[in-house]
Amino acid sequence: MPIAFVMINAELGSEKALLKELRSIEGVVEANEVYGVYDIVVKVELPTMDRLKEVISRRIRGLNGVRSTLTMMVIE
């Protein structure tokens, strides 16, 4: 099953609302606020690579408060 980790830079003060929204998205297995270069790390797991790409591109990257992302696909 395809897995990706998405690192998110969030607008200042939007982290808690983003976490709530992220955790309700299909395929989001885990979403955590972190310290460092990124504000939130999300683990996404879906049955197909096409569905994984769609959820990351449209659902996650399209959320209000997301400034930028870095996606790392897991090699199987």
N, C-alpha and C positions, 0 to 999 in steps of 0.2 A: 504494500500500500504506500503510495507516494507521501512523503513527509517534507515539510519545509519549516524553517525557523525564520520569522520576520522580525527584524529589529525596527523599532519605530521611534522617530523623533516627534514629540508631541508639542503642540502649542502650550505655552506656559499656563498652568492651572487647569488644563483639560484632561489630565492623566486619569483621574478617578472615573470620570464620565466615559472616557475611551475604554477603560478596562471593562466597565459594565457592558458596553455595546459589543466589544470584542468577544466577550465570553458567551454572548447569545448567538454568535454567528456559527452556522453549520460548519463542522470540521475543525473548529478551534478546540484543541484538546487542553491547552494551557495558555494563560496570559498573565504575565507578572510585571509589576513595576520594578525597575532596577536602577542602580546608580551607575554612572559612567557616561560614555559617549551617547548611548541611547537611553530612552526613558522607559520603554516597554519592550518585552520580548514575548513573542507569540509562537506557539507550536501549532501547526496546522497539519491535519492528516485527513485525506479523502481517498475514495476508491480509485480515482483515475487522475492522471496528470493534467488532463484538460480541465477537470472540475477544480483541481487545486489551483491552477493558474487563474481560472475565472474568479474564484473566491478571493484570492489575493489581489488581483488587479481591480476588480470592481467593488467588492464589499469592503475589504480592509483599507486599501489605498484611497477609497472614496469617502471615508468617514471624516466628518468635521473634526478638526483638531489634529489631524495627521499632517505634519509638515513634510516629512520624508520617510522613506523606508529603505531597508537593505534586506533582500531575501536570499536565504541560503537553502538550496535544495539538498536533501540528504541523498548521498550516493548509496545505492543498494548493492 
